[in-house]
Amino acid sequence: MRSKSVLMLGMGFFGQHMAEKLIHMGHDVMAVEQDATRANQVAEIIPNIQIGDATDKQLIAGLGVRNFDLCVVTIGQSFQHSLMATTLVKDAGAKFVVSRAIDSVHEQFLLRNGADAVVYPERLAGERAAIRYSMDTIFDYIQLSDDYSIVESPVPESWRGKTIQELGIRRKAQINVLAVKRGKQVTPVTDPSYQFGGDETVIMMGSEKNLKKVLHF
């Protein structure tokens, strides 16, 4: 995987976690945070951080925005500041801008004013938690779109002792089995002759409608 250069504006909890993960993945991260105390607190994790106001046009102009592969605006609590920072980096030549939204109205304004993509962490976390902790048949859940999701589930009783080919999972249920998991070990499944034992969990992708039919949630 090619290392990417990422500019991050705002180091709240979401920004910190995202920056830390990006660095762990081998990407080069530069961060800007207005609060000096907060900037100093995260400097050990994110060495390339500077104190500054992301809504300052002069500061943004001096960052060399067009040289970064990705710009992320994680200023979440101030609607106006988030919108201004998003517009400024896009106007400065940002290749791709991802901005954090606090609600659906904020999301629409960001998309109209420079954001190429918007993340809405509170909504995503809430929806994921609602499904994961209210359903006995789902251990984890990732929504890919309004219609498609990836779920981790115990192997359905009717699948145990049978192969993917025998079950005709993709043809009959229109679901793709991606991998199986035992403990912490995840093994991709590419062989249709794989036989489910029942001691593993299965990671599968499909439409919510088809997943509901199989998992009964």
C-alpha positions in Angstrom: 0.0 0.0 0.0 1.4 3.4 -1.0 1.9 5.8 1.9 -0.4 8.9 1.6 0.1 12.4 2.9 -2.8 13.6 5.0 -3.6 17.0 6.3 -5.9 17.0 9.3 -7.7 20.1 10.7 -8.9 19.8 14.2 -7.8 17.3 16.9 -10.8 16.5 18.9 -11.4 12.9 20.0 -12.5 11.8 16.5 -9.6 13.6 14.8 -7.1 12.1 17.3 -8.2 8.6 16.8 -8.3 8.9 13.0 -4.8 10.5 12.9 -3.4 7.8 15.2 -4.8 5.0 13.0 -3.5 6.7 9.8 0.0 6.9 11.3 -0.2 3.3 12.5 -1.1 2.4 8.9 2.1 4.1 7.7 0.6 7.3 6.3 2.2 10.7 6.8 0.0 13.0 8.9 0.2 16.7 9.5 -2.3 18.2 11.9 -3.5 21.7 12.8 -5.1 22.4 16.2 -6.1 25.8 17.6 -6.0 24.7 21.2 -2.4 24.8 22.4 -3.0 22.5 25.3 -4.7 19.9 23.2 -2.0 20.1 20.5 0.7 19.5 23.2 -1.2 16.5 24.6 -1.3 14.7 21.2 2.1 15.8 20.0 3.7 12.6 21.2 1.3 10.5 19.0 1.2 13.1 16.2 4.6 14.7 16.0 3.9 16.8 13.0 1.3 19.1 14.5 1.1 22.9 14.6 -1.0 25.3 16.6 -3.2 27.4 14.4 -6.7 28.4 13.4 -8.0 26.3 10.5 -10.3 29.1 9.5 -7.4 31.5 8.9 -7.0 31.9 5.1 -3.4 32.9 5.4 -2.5 29.9 7.5 -4.2 27.5 5.1 -2.4 29.2 2.2 0.9 28.4 3.8 0.3 24.7 4.4 0.8 23.6 0.8 -2.6 22.0 0.7 -2.4 20.9 -2.9 0.6 18.7 -2.0 -1.4 16.5 0.3 -3.2 13.4 -1.0 -6.1 13.9 1.4 -7.4 16.7 3.6 -9.6 15.9 6.6 -11.7 18.5 8.4 -12.6 17.0 11.8 -13.9 20.3 13.4 -17.2 19.0 14.5 -18.8 21.3 17.1 -18.7 24.6 15.2 -20.9 24.5 12.1 -19.4 27.7 10.8 -15.8 26.9 11.5 -16.2 23.5 9.9 -17.7 25.0 6.8 -15.1 27.7 6.5 -12.2 25.3 6.9 -13.7 23.0 4.3 -14.2 25.8 1.8 -10.7 27.2 2.4 -8.8 23.9 1.8 -10.8 23.2 -1.3 -10.2 26.7 -2.7 -6.5 26.2 -1.9 -6.3 23.2 -4.2 -7.0 20.2 -2.0 -7.2 17.0 -4.1 -9.8 15.3 -1.9 -11.6 16.7 1.2 -13.3 14.6 3.8 -15.3 16.6 6.4 -17.0 15.6 9.7 -20.7 16.5 10.0 -22.7 16.8 13.2 -26.1 16.4 11.6 -27.8 15.9 8.2 -28.1 19.7 7.6 -24.4 20.2 8.3 -23.7 17.3 6.0 -25.5 18.9 3.0 -23.8 22.2 3.5 -20.4 20.6 3.6 -21.1 18.7 0.4 -22.2 21.9 -1.3 -19.2 23.9 -0.2 -16.1 21.8 -1.0 -16.3 18.4 0.8 -15.9 15.5 -1.5 -17.1 13.1 1.2 -18.6 13.5 4.6 -18.3 11.3 7.7 -21.0 11.4 10.4 -19.5 9.3 13.2 -22.3 9.8 15.8 -24.9 8.5 13.3 -22.7 5.6 12.1 -21.8 4.6 15.7 -25.4 4.8 16.8 -26.8 2.7 14.0 -24.1 0.1 14.3 -24.6 -0.2 18.1 -28.4 -0.4 17.7 -28.1 -3.4 15.4 -25.1 -5.1 17.1 -26.5 -5.1 20.6 -30.1 -5.7 19.9 -29.7 -8.8 17.7 -28.5 -12.2 19.0 -27.6 -13.2 15.5 -25.1 -10.4 14.8 -21.7 -9.9 16.4 -20.6 -6.9 14.2 -22.1 -4.8 11.6 -20.8 -2.3 9.0 -23.1 -0.4 6.7 -21.7 0.1 3.2 -24.6 2.0 1.8 -28.3 2.4 2.4 -28.9 -1.1 1.0 -25.7 -3.1 1.6 -23.9 -4.2 4.7 -21.2 -6.5 6.0 -22.1 -8.5 9.1 -20.4 -11.0 11.4 -22.7 -13.7 12.6 -22.7 -17.2 14.1 -22.9 -19.8 11.4 -26.7 -20.4 10.8 -27.8 -23.8 12.1 -28.9 -24.9 8.6 -25.4 -24.2 7.2 -23.5 -26.4 9.6 -21.8 -29.4 8.1 -22.5 -28.1 4.5 -20.3 -26.4 2.0 -20.8 -23.0 0.4 -21.4 -24.8 -2.9 -24.0 -27.2 -1.5 -25.9 -24.3 0.1 -25.8 -22.2 -3.0 -25.5 -19.2 -0.8 -24.6 -16.7 -3.5 -27.1 -18.1 -6.1 -30.1 -18.7 -3.7 -29.6 -16.1 -1.0 -27.6 -13.5 -3.0 -25.1 -13.2 -0.2 -21.3 -13.3 -0.5 -19.3 -15.1 2.2 -16.1 -13.1 2.7 -14.4 -14.8 5.5 -14.7 -16.9 8.6 -13.4 -16.1 12.1 -12.1 -18.3 14.9 -11.1 -16.4 18.0 -9.2 -13.4 16.6 -8.0 -15.2 13.4 -9.8 -14.1 10.3 -9.5 -16.4 7.2 -10.7 -15.3 3.8 -13.0 -17.8 2.1 -12.5 -18.2 -1.6 -13.1 -21.9 -2.0 -16.8 -22.9 -2.6 -16.0 -26.3 -1.1 -15.4 -24.7 2.3 -17.5 -26.6 4.9 -19.0 -24.8 7.8 -18.3 -26.4 11.2 -20.2 -24.3 13.6 -17.4 -23.2 15.8 -16.6 -20.3 13.6 -18.4 -17.0 12.9 -19.0 -16.0 9.3 -18.4 -12.6 7.8 -20.8 -11.9 4.9 -21.9 -9.1 2.6 -25.3 -8.6 1.1 -28.4 -6.4 0.9 -30.2 -5.8 4.2 -33.3 -7.6 2.8 -31.3 -10.8 2.0 -29.3 -10.7 5.2 -32.5 -10.5 7.2 -33.9 -13.6 5.4 -30.8 -15.6 6.4 -30.1 -14.3 9.9 -33.7 -13.5 10.9 -33.0 -10.0 12.4 
